[in-house]
Amino acid sequence: MIPQLDGLLLVDKPPGRTSHDIVDFVRRRFGQRKVGHCGTLDPIATGLLMLVVGRATRVQDLLMAEDKEYEGTLKLGETTDTQDAAGKVLETKPVPALDQGQIEAAFQKFTGEFDQVPPMVSAIKKDGVPLYKLAREGKIIDRPPRRVRIDKYEILEISLPIVRFRIHCTKGFYVRTYCHDLGALLGCGGHMSALTRTRSGNFELSKAVRWADLESAEGVDYLARHLISLPEISRIRRS
């Protein structure tokens, strides 16, 4: 009989797979009945995906509530229907010769607390139906804005039409919408072309197992070696 384990697994999610794909893989590969994740990453996104196994599912909500850190890429000049590179281009505009100061001013506008309207392509539900399913039917409904916060940002590179950045934000923040809104503010539109989650609370991407290693692993012993125990989860959260 396969032992049922308890703990937290940090995974470096590859592009092209959903968060549920990774959860389902761990369930099947290692024979674990209770596996969940602590915050969805879009299929095009990469980086830190936190999986709770066994009794660690009891602290899933606590782990999901932690602030997040992302490194993202904004592509100016193109607006898409999903606000990211996976969507259909709706509008193309020339990108003006923006200087560092103009771009910094736009990022500064979205610092601290502000209201953000969630995208239609999201898992938020309306009358029990996820918005992304309504979006597939061509429906657009009003979404009440949500109060979000960016504690700090850093512009890593400007090579127009590309702007690479790092942000530290609250749970429930949509980086896709952030890129869309930055593009609108800069007058040429924009979308998120890449995203990597680098941190959630005190848990770091650098400590995550690589997908290639996880995919090739066999036997529950591999999972047992890489799980963070319940006492260790508590220690890291408070460190």
N, C-alpha and C positions, 0 to 999 in steps of 0.2 A: 504493500500500500504506500502511495506517495505521501510523505508528510506535508501537512498544511502549515506554511510558514507565516511569520508576522514581521512586518517591517516596511521600510521605505526604500524604493529603488529609484535611483536617479539615472535617467536615460537621455542620451544625446539623440534627439529625434531627427531623422533624415527628412529631406523634402519629399513630397509626393505621397506621404502616408498620413492618415488621420490619427488623432490621439486615440480613438477607439481601436484602430488597427493595432496599435502597440499594446493596448490593454488586452485585446483578444489574443494576440500572439503569446503574451506572457502566460495567460490562463492556459492555453492549449499546450505550449511547449513544456511548461514546468508543472502542469497538473494542479494548478491553484484555482480554487473555486471563487475566492473573494479577491478581486483586483479592481481598483479604480484609479482614476487620475485626478490630480489637483490643479485643474486649469487647462482648458483646451488650447491647443496650438493649431492654427489653420494648416491645411495640407502643404501649402508652399513654405510655411515657416519651419525653422530648424531650432535646435537647442534644447534647453532644459525642460524635460517632461518628468514630473514627479509621480511615481506610481505607488499607491498604498496597497499592501498585501495583508490579508488576514485581519487580525485585530487592529492593525494600523488604520483600517478604514474608519475607525471611530474618531480619529483626529483629522480626517479628510477636510472637514470644513475649516478647522483652525489653520491648516496648511494653505488652503485656498485663499484665505483672507490676507495672507502676507503681501507686502508690496513687491513689485517686480522690477527687474532691470532688463532692458532690451537694447540691442544694436539693430538699427534699421536703415533702409535705403529709400530715400524719396526720389522719384523720377518726376521732374517737372515737365509741363507741356502736354501731358496726356491725362485725361479723366476717364476712369473706367466705371462700369456699372457695379463692380464689387469693391471698388476703392483699392484694389490691388492688381498685381500683374496677371492674375488668373482670369480676370474679367474681360469683357468686350469693351474696346475703346469707344467712348461716346463722343469725345471732343478732343481735337488737337489744336494747340495754340503755340505760336512762337514763344520761346523763352527769352525774356529780355536779358540784357547784360547786367544781371544782379551782382552787386558787390557784397563783400563780407558783412558790412554793416546792415544792409537791407535784409539779408537772410537772418542775421542775428536778431534783428528787430521782430521778425515774424516769429521766430522761436520763443523770444521773450514774451510775446503776446500770450502764448499758451504755457505759461509757467505759473505755479501756484494752483489755486482752485479755480475751476471754470466748468461750465456746462458743456456736455458733449452729447450729441444726438446719435444713438447707436445706429449702425448700418442696417439696411434691410437684410443683407446676407449675414445673418447672425443666428445664434441658437436661442435668443430671447423669444418667449412664446406670447402669442396673442390668442386668447380663448383656447389655450392648450395646443396651439399649432405653432411650431417654430417659424420664425420670420423667413428663414431661407427657403422653406417650402412654399410660402406665399410668393416670395420673389421669383421662384421658378415658374409660377403661374402668371407672372407678369403683374402681380398686385403690389401696390405700394400703399402702406398705411402710415398714419401719423405715429411717430415714436416720441414719447416724452423724453426730454433731455435728462441726463444723469449727471450728478455732481461728481467730478473726478479731480485728480490732483497730479501734477508733475512737480516733484521736489527739486529735481535738477536735470539739466540737459547739457550735452556737450556735442558740438559739431566736430566730427572727426575728419571730414574731407568735403571739399567743394570742387566738383569738376562738372560744371553744368552740361547737361541738364540733371546731373546726379548730385545729391547731397546725402552724405552718410552721417549718422548721428547716434548718440547713446542717450537714453532717458531712464530715469528712476520714477516710477509711477505707481498709482494705487491699483488694487484689484479691480477688474472689470473695465479697464481702460482699453480702448480700441485703437491700436497703432495705425491701422488702415485709415480710420476716420481722421486721426491726427494728421496723416500725410495729405489726405484729401483737403482738409481745412487749411493746412499750410499752403498748399497749391493755390487754393481760392484766394487766400490773403495776399499772396504774391502776384496775383493777377493773371496767371497762366495755367492754372489747374495743375493737378499732380496726383500721383498714386503711389502706394507702397510697392516697391519692386522686390524687396527682400527683407527678411526679419529673422533675428536670432534672439531667443530668450537666454540671457546669460546668468540670471540670478532670480531666485524666489525666496524672499526672506533672507536667511543666512545660508541657504543651500545654493551651491555654485555649480555652474556648468562644468568647470574644470574637474569636478569630482564624479561626473557622470560616466557610465559605461558607454562605450561606442556601440552604435547599432550593429556594425559588422560583427563585433565580438558576441553580442547578445544573440544575433540571428544564427550564428554558427555553434552556439553553446548547446550542450546536451546534458541532461541530468539535473536534478533539482539541487545538487551540491553547488553548481555554479551560482544559482540564484541565492542560496543560503550565504555564500561567501560575500556577496555584494549588497545584501540588504543592510540598511541602517536599523539597528534595534530600536524598540520603543523608548528605553531610557536615553539612548543616544539622540534620538529625534528631539526629545525634550531638552537635552543639554544644548544642542546646536541652536534650537529656536531661541534660547535665552542667552546665548553667548554674545 
